Amino acid sequence: MNDLKMKMDKTVEKLKSDFSKIRTGRAHTGLLDHLMVDYYGTITPLSQMANITLGDNTTINVQPYDKSQTTVIEKVIRDSDLGLNPAVNGDLIRVPMPPLTEERRKDLIKVVKSEGENSKIAIRNIRRDGNDELKKQLKEKLISEDDEKRDQSKIQLLTDDYIKTIDSLIAAKEKDLMAI
């Protein structure tokens, strides 16, 4: 049970991480966390190459540690799937957050629902694996049929709790996206 709970926790944490990358019109430094930069032949996370701070509610400032990498970092941000248009100001890269259009908000909500559904599928797969393990233990006479039924209902309750958690995360992100 603890193993299943741990796997389900990881699934929810991954969903939260994925949701943090979906922008809501407000700037936050986590938006650039997944970007990787080719640093002299080594793929390096942007967060290890630059100081990333908030300039204001709608601007992220990126200050590269190695000034020679400013244009490379700017190109990575521009070419990312985030739809951002960074501007270089000396050694500082300013990344303004463009306002979200209604159409873009609806597209992002579709992405949120899709990510949420993928997480629900992962939770159900974890439930299936747990139930398969119970059947295996029953077959090997390690547990009784009563134990199997009781544990299956515990696994189902655990699954239902995590599905509700995912649904609430989806609803919160949708509300956040639709807020102007």
VMD Tcl script that draws the C-alpha trace (Angstrom):
set ca {
  {0.00 0.00 0.00}
  {2.81 2.39 0.87}
  {4.46 1.69 -2.48}
  {1.21 2.43 -4.35}
  {0.70 5.62 -2.33}
  {4.27 6.73 -3.12}
  {3.78 6.13 -6.85}
  {0.47 8.00 -6.83}
  {2.09 10.90 -4.94}
  {4.80 11.08 -7.62}
  {2.12 11.17 -10.34}
  {0.35 14.10 -8.64}
  {3.67 15.93 -8.11}
  {4.53 15.50 -11.80}
  {1.12 16.92 -12.74}
  {1.71 19.94 -10.47}
  {5.10 20.42 -12.09}
  {3.56 20.21 -15.57}
  {0.85 22.70 -14.59}
  {3.45 25.16 -13.31}
  {4.88 25.31 -16.84}
  {1.52 26.31 -18.31}
  {1.52 30.05 -18.07}
  {-1.39 32.09 -16.81}
  {-0.34 35.56 -17.94}
  {1.59 36.25 -14.76}
  {5.33 35.84 -14.77}
  {6.94 33.22 -12.55}
  {10.48 31.87 -12.65}
  {9.34 28.22 -12.79}
  {8.20 28.87 -16.33}
  {11.78 28.59 -17.61}
  {12.83 25.63 -15.42}
  {12.51 23.00 -18.14}
  {14.62 24.88 -20.71}
  {17.99 23.32 -21.58}
  {20.93 25.18 -23.14}
  {23.85 23.74 -25.12}
  {26.78 25.01 -23.05}
  {29.95 24.17 -24.96}
  {28.61 20.77 -26.02}
  {26.92 19.94 -22.70}
  {23.15 20.18 -22.36}
  {22.65 22.23 -19.19}
  {19.48 23.44 -17.43}
  {18.97 27.19 -17.83}
  {18.63 27.55 -14.06}
  {22.28 26.42 -13.68}
  {23.51 28.93 -16.25}
  {21.72 32.08 -15.16}
  {20.10 33.89 -12.27}
  {16.36 33.94 -12.99}
  {14.33 36.58 -11.14}
  {11.05 38.47 -11.49}
  {11.30 42.03 -12.76}
  {7.61 42.64 -12.08}
  {4.31 40.76 -12.50}
  {4.76 40.49 -16.25}
  {8.54 40.27 -16.73}
  {11.16 37.63 -15.99}
  {14.79 38.75 -15.84}
  {17.50 36.28 -16.83}
  {21.08 37.22 -15.87}
  {23.57 34.71 -17.39}
  {26.59 33.82 -15.24}
  {28.71 33.52 -18.40}
  {28.09 36.74 -20.34}
  {29.19 35.10 -23.62}
  {26.11 32.83 -23.43}
  {23.58 35.69 -23.45}
  {22.62 35.29 -27.12}
  {22.49 31.47 -26.86}
  {20.15 31.68 -23.86}
  {18.00 34.30 -25.60}
  {17.68 32.00 -28.64}
  {16.67 29.03 -26.45}
  {13.94 31.09 -24.76}
  {12.71 32.43 -28.11}
  {12.66 28.96 -29.73}
  {10.90 27.28 -26.78}
  {7.25 26.24 -26.98}
  {6.29 29.01 -24.53}
  {5.66 31.68 -27.16}
  {7.91 34.23 -25.46}
  {9.85 37.06 -27.09}
  {12.92 37.89 -24.96}
  {14.84 41.16 -25.34}
  {18.53 41.53 -24.55}
  {19.52 44.64 -22.59}
  {23.30 44.52 -22.13}
  {23.96 41.36 -20.12}
  {20.35 41.08 -18.94}
  {17.64 39.21 -20.84}
  {14.14 40.54 -20.20}
  {11.29 38.14 -20.94}
  {7.93 39.95 -21.02}
  {4.78 37.85 -20.65}
  {2.35 38.69 -23.44}
  {-1.29 38.89 -22.38}
  {-3.28 35.73 -23.09}
  {-6.02 35.91 -25.70}
  {-9.33 34.12 -25.16}
  {-8.41 31.61 -27.86}
  {-5.02 30.90 -26.28}
  {-6.66 30.44 -22.87}
  {-9.03 27.84 -24.31}
  {-6.11 26.02 -25.95}
  {-4.26 25.99 -22.63}
  {-7.35 24.60 -20.87}
  {-7.39 21.74 -23.40}
  {-3.73 21.07 -22.56}
  {-4.54 21.14 -18.83}
  {-7.40 18.65 -19.27}
  {-5.21 16.40 -21.40}
  {-2.40 16.42 -18.80}
  {-4.94 15.73 -16.07}
  {-6.42 12.80 -17.99}
  {-2.93 11.36 -18.53}
  {-2.34 11.56 -14.77}
  {-5.65 9.82 -14.07}
  {-4.64 7.03 -16.45}
  {-1.32 6.70 -14.62}
  {-3.17 6.44 -11.28}
  {-5.47 3.74 -12.69}
  {-2.45 1.84 -14.02}
  {-0.91 1.94 -10.54}
  {-4.21 0.58 -9.14}
  {-4.16 -2.23 -11.71}
  {-0.58 -3.12 -10.78}
  {-1.54 -3.25 -7.09}
  {-4.54 -5.48 -7.79}
  {-2.39 -7.77 -9.96}
  {0.08 -8.08 -7.10}
  {-2.77 -9.04 -4.74}
  {-3.97 -11.73 -7.17}
  {-0.43 -13.06 -7.43}
  {-0.14 -13.23 -3.62}
  {-3.51 -14.99 -3.41}
  {-2.44 -17.53 -6.02}
  {0.76 -18.21 -4.06}
  {-1.37 -18.61 -0.89}
  {0.43 -15.69 0.83}
  {-2.89 -13.98 1.64}
  {-6.49 -15.14 2.07}
  {-9.40 -14.21 -0.22}
  {-10.77 -11.96 2.53}
  {-7.44 -10.12 2.72}
  {-7.44 -9.71 -1.06}
  {-10.97 -8.25 -1.11}
  {-10.21 -5.91 1.79}
  {-6.96 -4.71 0.19}
  {-8.64 -4.25 -3.20}
  {-11.23 -1.98 -1.61}
  {-8.44 -0.03 0.14}
  {-6.64 0.37 -3.19}
  {-9.89 1.56 -4.80}
  {-10.44 4.15 -2.05}
  {-6.85 5.36 -2.45}
  {-7.36 5.61 -6.23}
  {-10.60 7.56 -5.79}
  {-8.87 10.03 -3.45}
  {-6.08 10.68 -5.94}
  {-8.53 11.06 -8.85}
  {-10.42 13.68 -6.78}
  {-7.12 15.46 -6.07}
  {-6.30 15.54 -9.78}
  {-9.79 16.84 -10.60}
  {-9.39 19.67 -8.07}
  {-5.96 20.55 -9.52}
  {-7.48 20.70 -13.02}
  {-10.36 22.90 -11.82}
  {-7.98 25.25 -10.00}
  {-5.72 25.60 -13.05}
  {-8.73 26.24 -15.33}
  {-9.97 28.95 -12.96}
  {-6.46 30.45 -12.88}
  {-6.28 30.46 -16.70}
  {-9.68 32.08 -17.16}
  {-8.97 34.84 -14.60}
  {-8.09 38.04 -16.42}
}
mol new
graphics top color blue
foreach p $ca { graphics top sphere $p radius 0.5 }
foreach p [lrange $ca 0 end-1] q [lrange $ca 1 end] { graphics top cylinder $p $q radius 0.2 }
display resetview
